[in-house]
Amino acid sequence: MKKIIIFCLIAGFVYACGGQEQSSSSKSKSSAATKKSAELGKSVYKTYCLQCHGAKGNLRLNGASDLTISELSLIDRIEVISNGRNTMLPYKNTLNDKQIAAVSRYLETLIEK
Ligand code: HEC
């Protein structure tokens, strides 16, 4: 009887450790995905947005908004980037959803704190 209890304890211990290991490995996987998306956002920005907004977001060429003082929410940025606004061109036919989301997030890194 005692043996069974000890076995259960050990089995439970191993199971708990196994479970923990699994959750920590999925955590590192998602942070790798975040990093990948940040890189994607940066490369999209450099390819499509730099010529008007500049490397730092404050070039304001062609009447472009100063992105370092933008107060738009993530959703609003996605909206402006997807559908355009005045002289800002829509990018929904040029970029896919993932690229638009990534570049919208990247803009947060340009905002002056
Ligand atoms: C041809 C020049 C041009 C390019 C290229 C361009 N933009 Fe713009 N962008 C503008 C202009 C002009 C505005 C201001 C629009 C207005 O007056 O309503 C603007 C506004 C914005 C805004 C709104 C900011 C705010 O606070 O209102 C965001 C966000 C933005 N651009 C992101 C981007 C991103 C991301 C890209 C690349 C995918 C990009 N832009 C490429 C010209 C450009």
Boltz pocket constraint, residues with backbone or C-beta under 6 A from the ligand:
constraints:
  - pocket:
      binder: B
      contacts: [[A, 44], [A, 45], [A, 48], [A, 49], [A, 50], [A, 51], [A, 52], [A, 53], [A, 61], [A, 62], [A, 63], [A, 64], [A, 65], [A, 66], [A, 67], [A, 69], [A, 70], [A, 71], [A, 72], [A, 76], [A, 77], [A, 80], [A, 81], [A, 85], [A, 86], [A, 87], [A, 88], [A, 89], [A, 91], [A, 103], [A, 104], [A, 107]]
      max_distance: 6.0
